[in-house]
Amino acid sequence: MAQPGTPSPARTNPESDSSAPLSGRRAQRADRPVAARRTAAPAEKAVATTAATKAAKPARKKGGWVVNAAVMTVATGLIATMSIPAFAFNPNGAESSAFGPSAADSMKKAQSQSVEVGGVASAAVSREAASATSEAELTAQKQAAAAAVAAEQARERAAVQLTNYAQSYAGPSAADFLANPPYPNFSLSQVFSVAQQYIGTPYVYGGSTPAGFDCSGYVMFVYAQFGISLPHSVSGQAAMGKRISIADAQPGDLVIMPGHDGFYAGNGNIMAAPDTGRSISIRPIWTSDYYIVRLGI
């Protein structure tokens, strides 16, 4: 055994030296300082723990790679599903054929109002063009209707007047004069003189006697006294004579107007039975729409 104060010979590791007797190893441990023993204890414990863990870890089951592959497939599908909305609203892919606007969406955006339907036969429909009537035209129509009513009422009054005047006249008629003319020698001046005798006779529609004359009835009654038969109408009397120039007209010739006639009175005047409410008189010719007809030649 070494003496105190002298350095101890170099120690060998008793744990590595398997040839050292057990009593010697224990003696060496006893001689080892406390700090060295404490430092070695945790290391020994870690080694023991690792060994115990490896011993306790169960053996890896066979077929685990199949489970891992299935899990990865499901996870990949979930990730792809979550990414679809983002792709659908991606502005860069909005014009693609898969996610572009449909034809119906384009029509709605363009506010299209036309729809083409094939295979349907369309029926032809015709519609007359509507025409608006102006206020002036309505007024004219009302006035024309009122004038027609007034004319009808005037004819009715004239018929009553004619009946009354026929009953009041007892002298010869135009037919009586034709049978026995009082003036067999015809002259225009004498015709005008006879016609002047009836100035003041009232106008009667359809009248042909001194009780009342209309325009053509007056001419017919006067010329009958000279043995010249005329119809009771303006157009018929115009056809019975010869048309002459206005410059050659003499009193007693006929002045023919549209719907009216009378005796030429000279100097651009006419002697005739005018209309209802007036009587035979001489007055200027008021229109240029006339011509002269001479009878008895």
C-alpha positions as CSV (number, residue, x, y, z in Angstrom):
1,M,0.0,0.0,0.0
2,A,1.4,3.4,-0.9
3,Q,2.5,5.8,1.7
4,P,0.7,8.9,2.4
5,G,2.0,12.0,0.5
6,T,3.4,10.0,-2.3
7,P,1.7,9.9,-5.7
8,S,-0.5,6.9,-6.4
9,P,0.5,4.6,-9.2
10,A,-1.6,4.9,-12.3
11,R,-5.0,3.2,-12.0
12,T,-6.4,0.9,-14.4
13,N,-10.2,0.9,-15.2
14,P,-11.5,-1.9,-13.1
15,E,-14.6,-2.2,-15.3
16,S,-12.4,-2.8,-18.4
17,D,-10.0,-5.0,-16.6
18,S,-11.9,-8.2,-16.4
19,S,-8.9,-10.0,-15.0
20,A,-9.0,-7.9,-11.8
21,P,-10.4,-9.8,-8.8
22,L,-13.9,-8.7,-7.6
23,S,-12.5,-7.6,-4.2
24,G,-10.0,-5.5,-6.0
25,R,-12.7,-3.8,-8.1
26,R,-14.8,-3.0,-5.1
27,A,-11.7,-1.6,-3.4
28,Q,-11.0,0.6,-6.4
29,R,-14.6,1.9,-6.5
30,A,-14.3,2.6,-2.8
31,D,-11.2,4.5,-3.5
32,R,-12.9,6.5,-6.5
33,P,-14.0,10.0,-5.5
34,V,-17.8,10.7,-5.0
35,A,-17.9,13.2,-7.8
36,A,-16.6,10.7,-10.3
37,R,-19.2,8.2,-9.3
38,R,-22.1,10.8,-9.6
39,T,-20.9,11.8,-13.1
40,A,-20.9,8.3,-14.3
41,A,-24.3,7.5,-12.9
42,P,-26.5,9.5,-15.3
43,A,-24.6,8.1,-18.3
44,E,-25.2,4.7,-17.1
45,K,-28.9,5.4,-16.5
46,A,-29.3,6.9,-20.1
47,V,-27.7,3.8,-21.6
48,A,-30.0,1.6,-19.5
49,T,-33.1,3.7,-20.5
50,T,-32.3,3.5,-24.2
51,A,-31.9,-0.2,-24.0
52,A,-35.1,-0.6,-22.1
53,T,-37.0,1.5,-24.7
54,K,-35.7,-0.6,-27.6
55,A,-36.6,-3.7,-25.7
56,A,-40.2,-2.4,-25.0
57,K,-40.9,-1.0,-28.6
58,P,-43.2,-3.4,-30.3
59,A,-42.3,-4.9,-33.6
60,R,-43.5,-2.9,-36.7
61,K,-46.4,-4.5,-38.2
62,K,-46.2,-5.8,-41.7
63,G,-48.3,-3.9,-44.4
64,G,-47.9,-0.5,-42.9
65,W,-46.9,1.0,-46.2
66,V,-50.4,0.3,-47.6
67,V,-52.1,2.3,-44.9
68,N,-49.7,5.2,-45.5
69,A,-50.4,5.2,-49.2
70,A,-54.2,5.3,-48.5
71,V,-53.8,8.2,-46.1
72,M,-51.7,10.1,-48.6
73,T,-54.4,9.5,-51.4
74,V,-57.2,10.8,-49.2
75,A,-55.1,13.9,-48.1
76,T,-54.3,14.6,-51.8
77,G,-58.1,14.5,-52.7
78,L,-59.0,16.8,-49.9
79,I,-56.4,19.3,-51.0
80,A,-57.6,19.2,-54.6
81,T,-61.2,19.7,-53.5
82,M,-60.3,22.7,-51.5
83,S,-58.4,24.2,-54.4
84,I,-61.3,24.0,-56.9
85,P,-63.2,27.2,-55.8
86,A,-59.9,29.1,-56.1
87,F,-59.4,27.8,-59.6
88,A,-63.0,28.5,-60.6
89,F,-62.7,32.1,-59.7
90,N,-59.3,32.6,-61.1
91,P,-59.4,35.6,-63.5
92,N,-56.7,34.0,-65.7
93,G,-58.8,30.9,-66.3
94,A,-62.2,32.6,-66.5
95,E,-62.3,32.5,-70.3
96,S,-61.5,28.8,-70.6
97,S,-64.0,26.5,-72.2
98,A,-64.6,24.7,-68.9
99,F,-65.3,27.8,-66.7
100,G,-66.3,30.4,-69.3
101,P,-69.8,32.1,-69.5
102,S,-72.5,30.0,-71.0
103,A,-74.6,31.2,-74.0
104,A,-77.6,31.9,-71.7
105,D,-75.3,34.1,-69.4
106,S,-74.1,36.0,-72.5
107,M,-77.6,36.7,-73.6
108,K,-78.6,37.9,-70.1
109,K,-75.6,40.3,-70.0
110,A,-76.4,41.6,-73.4
111,Q,-80.1,42.0,-72.5
112,S,-81.1,40.0,-75.6
113,Q,-84.8,39.9,-76.2
114,S,-84.9,37.6,-79.2
115,V,-85.3,33.8,-79.1
116,E,-85.1,31.7,-82.2
117,V,-87.3,28.7,-82.3
118,G,-86.9,26.3,-85.2
119,G,-89.5,24.1,-86.8
120,V,-92.5,26.2,-86.0
121,A,-94.6,27.6,-88.8
122,S,-95.5,31.2,-88.3
123,A,-99.0,32.4,-89.3
124,A,-99.1,35.4,-91.6
125,V,-100.9,38.3,-89.9
126,S,-101.8,41.4,-91.8
127,R,-102.8,44.6,-90.2
128,E,-104.1,47.7,-91.8
129,A,-102.2,50.8,-91.0
130,A,-104.0,53.0,-88.6
131,S,-104.6,56.6,-89.6
132,A,-105.3,59.4,-87.2
133,T,-108.1,61.9,-87.9
134,S,-107.3,65.5,-87.3
135,E,-109.5,67.9,-85.4
136,A,-110.2,69.8,-88.7
137,E,-111.3,66.6,-90.4
138,L,-113.6,65.8,-87.5
139,T,-115.1,69.3,-87.7
140,A,-115.6,69.0,-91.4
141,Q,-117.3,65.6,-91.0
142,K,-119.6,67.1,-88.4
143,Q,-120.4,70.0,-90.6
144,A,-121.1,67.8,-93.6
145,A,-123.4,65.6,-91.5
146,A,-125.2,68.6,-90.3
147,A,-125.5,70.0,-93.8
148,A,-127.0,66.7,-95.0
149,V,-129.6,66.8,-92.2
150,A,-130.4,70.4,-93.1
151,A,-130.8,69.5,-96.8
152,E,-133.1,66.7,-96.0
153,Q,-135.2,68.8,-93.8
154,A,-135.3,71.5,-96.5
155,R,-136.6,68.9,-99.0
156,E,-139.3,67.8,-96.7
157,R,-140.4,71.4,-96.2
158,A,-140.3,72.0,-99.9
159,A,-142.5,69.0,-100.6
160,V,-145.1,70.3,-98.2
161,Q,-144.8,73.8,-99.7
162,L,-145.1,72.3,-103.2
163,T,-148.3,70.5,-102.3
164,N,-149.7,73.6,-100.8
165,Y,-148.8,75.8,-103.7
166,A,-150.1,73.2,-106.3
167,Q,-153.4,73.4,-104.5
168,S,-153.3,77.2,-104.5
169,Y,-152.6,77.6,-108.3
170,A,-155.5,77.1,-110.7
171,G,-153.9,78.5,-113.9
172,P,-152.5,76.7,-116.9
173,S,-149.4,74.4,-116.6
174,A,-146.4,74.1,-118.8
175,A,-148.2,71.2,-120.5
176,D,-151.2,73.4,-121.2
177,F,-149.0,76.0,-122.9
178,L,-147.3,73.4,-125.1
179,A,-150.7,72.3,-126.3
180,N,-151.7,75.9,-127.1
181,P,-148.7,78.3,-127.0
182,P,-149.8,82.0,-126.4
183,Y,-146.6,83.2,-128.3
184,P,-146.2,81.2,-131.4
185,N,-143.6,83.6,-132.9
186,F,-140.3,83.0,-131.1
187,S,-137.8,85.8,-130.3
188,L,-135.2,86.1,-127.5
189,S,-136.4,89.6,-126.5
190,Q,-140.0,88.4,-126.1
191,V,-138.8,85.4,-124.1
192,F,-136.9,87.8,-121.7
193,S,-140.0,90.0,-121.5
194,V,-142.3,87.1,-120.5
195,A,-139.7,85.9,-118.0
196,Q,-139.6,89.3,-116.3
197,Q,-143.3,88.9,-115.4
198,Y,-142.4,86.4,-112.7
199,I,-139.9,88.4,-110.8
200,G,-140.7,88.2,-107.1
201,T,-142.2,84.6,-107.3
202,P,-140.9,82.6,-104.3
203,Y,-138.5,79.7,-104.7
204,V,-140.1,76.3,-104.2
205,Y,-138.1,73.2,-104.6
206,G,-139.6,71.3,-107.5
207,G,-142.0,74.1,-108.4
208,S,-143.0,74.8,-112.0
209,T,-145.9,77.2,-111.7
210,P,-146.3,80.9,-110.8
211,A,-147.2,79.7,-107.3
212,G,-143.5,78.8,-106.9
213,F,-140.6,78.0,-109.1
214,D,-137.2,76.3,-108.8
215,C,-134.6,77.4,-111.3
216,S,-135.2,74.8,-114.0
217,G,-139.0,74.9,-113.5
218,Y,-139.0,78.6,-114.1
219,V,-137.1,78.2,-117.4
220,M,-139.4,75.3,-118.5
221,F,-142.6,77.2,-117.8
222,V,-141.5,80.4,-119.7
223,Y,-140.3,78.5,-122.8
224,A,-143.4,76.3,-122.9
225,Q,-145.4,79.5,-123.7
226,F,-143.4,79.7,-127.0
227,G,-144.1,76.1,-127.8
228,I,-140.6,74.8,-126.8
229,S,-140.7,71.7,-124.6
230,L,-137.8,71.4,-122.0
231,P,-137.2,68.8,-119.3
232,H,-137.4,69.8,-115.6
233,S,-133.6,69.6,-115.0
234,V,-130.5,71.8,-115.6
235,S,-128.5,69.2,-117.5
236,G,-131.4,68.3,-119.7
237,Q,-132.1,71.9,-120.7
238,A,-128.4,72.5,-121.4
239,A,-128.5,69.6,-123.8
240,M,-131.5,71.0,-125.7
241,G,-129.7,74.1,-127.0
242,K,-126.6,75.2,-128.8
243,R,-123.6,76.5,-126.8
244,I,-122.4,80.0,-127.9
245,S,-119.7,82.3,-126.7
246,I,-120.3,84.6,-123.8
247,A,-119.6,87.6,-125.9
248,D,-122.5,86.7,-128.2
249,A,-125.0,86.2,-125.3
250,Q,-128.3,88.1,-125.4
251,P,-131.1,88.5,-122.8
252,G,-133.3,85.4,-123.0
253,D,-130.3,83.0,-123.6
254,L,-129.7,80.4,-120.9
255,V,-126.9,80.7,-118.3
256,I,-125.8,77.2,-117.4
257,M,-123.9,76.6,-114.1
258,P,-123.1,73.4,-112.2
259,G,-126.6,72.5,-110.8
260,H,-128.2,75.9,-111.6
261,D,-129.5,77.9,-114.6
262,G,-131.5,81.0,-115.5
263,F,-132.0,83.7,-118.1
264,Y,-129.2,85.9,-119.2
265,A,-130.1,89.5,-118.3
266,G,-127.3,91.3,-120.1
267,N,-124.2,93.1,-118.7
268,G,-123.0,90.0,-116.9
269,N,-126.3,89.5,-114.9
270,I,-128.6,86.5,-114.5
271,M,-132.4,86.4,-113.8
272,A,-133.3,83.2,-112.0
273,A,-135.0,81.5,-109.1
274,P,-132.2,81.3,-106.5
275,D,-132.9,79.0,-103.5
276,T,-135.1,78.4,-100.6
277,G,-136.2,81.6,-98.8
278,R,-135.6,83.9,-101.7
279,S,-137.5,84.8,-104.9
280,I,-136.9,85.3,-108.6
281,S,-134.6,88.4,-109.1
282,I,-131.8,89.8,-111.3
283,R,-128.3,89.8,-109.9
284,P,-124.7,89.6,-111.2
285,I,-123.3,86.2,-112.2
286,W,-121.1,85.3,-109.2
287,T,-118.9,82.7,-110.8
288,S,-116.7,82.1,-113.8
289,D,-117.8,78.5,-114.0
290,Y,-120.6,79.0,-116.5
291,Y,-121.4,79.0,-120.2
292,I,-124.2,80.2,-122.5
293,V,-126.8,78.1,-124.4
294,R,-129.2,79.4,-127.0
295,L,-132.6,77.7,-127.6
296,G,-134.9,77.8,-130.7
297,I,-132.2,77.9,-133.4
